[in-house]
Amino acid sequence: MKRQENYSLLEHNTFGMDVRAALFVEYDTVDELHAFLQAGDLARYGSYLHIGGGSNLLFAGDYEGVVMHSAMRTLEVVEDADDHVLVRVGSGYVWDDFVAYCVHQGWAGVENLSAIPGEVGASAVQNIGAYGVEVKDVIARVEAMAIDGTSRTFTNEECHYGYRDSIFKRELRGKYIITHVVYQLEKTPTYRLDYGDLRARVEANGEPTLQAVRDAVTVIRDSKLPDPKVLGNAGSFFTNPVVLRSQYEALKEQYPNIPSYPIDEEHVKVPAGWLIDSAGWKGRALGRAAVHDRQALVLVNLGGATGQEVMTLAERICEDIYNKYGILITPEVNFI
Ligand code: EPU
């Protein structure tokens, strides 16, 4: 187990904030995690934060508590049936390495979620999603440890998954640490290609394959989303707001191009990226923070921005969107 005081988090957050943790702990096994939780450091330091790849975090400054990270990177097939496999994966496994592995094995279900930054543990907290698929569609169960050291397995239903949402972000926030996720992957693919121009891109080279989907998704993402190694960012900064259909219809009178995705009879989801873009924010900077010039949903660190600078930009955008469209957009990124 790695245990270090006054530890730089620069390599642990994709926004590129050069901040420090009072104590950083990285464990390799469930037993190490258990021993650490029993040792009393969490109580001594007063607060803790468990991170994954740091791709959904914005630090305001140094973190005075304990930052924990899983280095559990095991992958084992726990059930091999005629039509599917159940794969149990350690929380510290890099998400996209897992997707690459599945595609290579011919296991279907996660190929649309290619090239998403982050790790397996966070995938199950955040319910990551892209191109018509959410990870909840393939999660069979989630193994976790409570901070008192007791273990619990959550079924998919018990995780209360919603759009970028789960019980681990709400009632159980800060109470459980995810140690493993068990995914169910299919041996016969059902291709989901109805998002944007994904089908056209995949079928340009003939019959779809898992690898062709992975390649097409990666190309689309690379064309819109900045590489955090070049330009610090945390992917979508805001979630897409869900609004009443009546409100959407009224807006459509005024803005005929406003896109939407159906949710239910009464609600639709409106892309925050469209709202921010059409309000004129795309590419605009405020100090060292800016709105990305190819996807307005992404805020970027132009170099040396503080967390507060990014938050100030986010607040200005929220205010402006509310004044223009009467829609409240909320950050997806965790401000620490
Ligand atoms: N749009 C604009 N201008 C922009 C950005 C978007 O007009 O600057 C419009 C697009 O033309 C399109 C619509 O908004 O009509 C949707 O855009 P896009 O397909 O890029 O997806 P999104 O709704 O902005 C969501 C996810 C992304 C995910 C994509 C693809 C959220 C918060 N974001 O973005 O997830 O990759 O769909 O499925 O749901 C992430 O979570 O970090 C992330 C990148």
Boltz pocket constraint, residues with backbone or C-beta under 6 A from the ligand:
constraints:
  - pocket:
      binder: B
      contacts: [[A, 129], [A, 130], [A, 131], [A, 132], [A, 195], [A, 196], [A, 224], [A, 225], [A, 234], [A, 235], [A, 236], [A, 237], [A, 238], [A, 239], [A, 240], [A, 259], [A, 271], [A, 272], [A, 273], [A, 274], [A, 275], [A, 277], [A, 282], [A, 292], [A, 294], [A, 295], [A, 296], [A, 297], [A, 332]]
      max_distance: 6.0
